[in-house]
């Protein structure tokens, strides 16, 4: 019997591109059983456009939120309304490779343990070039390594068993950035997972995402994540892990200051700290 999958796509003011994401889910070699587009209070006609374009496609369902609550809150609403055991996440401006779902489900089935989540590598593009983002190739109880790295898994490749949320709960719906990481850590704290291997699973389009604003949000998110996961970092990695995480936060603040003020001293300090941190966080 075919494994049933729910796809959750949060969308806010993305009427121009969200249909491409929906189509990349519809035409998978392992077809999903439902696609939930959570319209996060859009005012650009997203819901109306989707209703018209996919009127004949019974698997596509639009969930309209009365106000903008943020992407993570929209995903959580999608999980709550999902009908099937596996939930796959896709952002409204990204697309999957044709066999993305099939490969992740096959990896879960072949694992020597019951995997609660599967992830993999992905491409990103800014319209001018593309590059591969390689996630750490981990398997089993991956939480200690994920809480050391924090930044490791992207929503565009993540598929999770819906039943796990009854045990682990949901991630922080108000986290301003790094929402992928919080979701992965929330699940991995209680359940095993794995990297599916092979070629990248998706293409993430980073055009239109405000990089300068993202830096500020990411710094605020790091502060919040460090406070949330500090006991775990300390338990698994001791004082060294805590030191490097605090150093990473300090480097982010220096980087934000350089972006805002363009001081040469901040640029040099940021480069030194970034290189030092790379040596630690690049270890598997």
Secondary structure, DSSP 8 states (H G I E B T S, - for coil): ----EEEEEEESS-TTTHHHHHHHHHT-SS--SEEEEEE-S-SSSHHHHHHHHTTT-TTEEEEE-SS---HHHHHHHHHHH--SSEEEE--TT-EE-TTHHHHHHHHHHHSSS--SEEE--EEEE-SS-EEEE-----EES-HHHHHHHS----GGG-EEEGGGHHHH----TT-SS-HHHHHHHHHHTTS-EEE--SS--EEEE-TT--HHHHHHHHHHHHHHHHHHHHHHHHHHHHHHHHHHHHHHHHHHHHHHHHHHH--HHHHHHHHHHHHHHHHHHT--
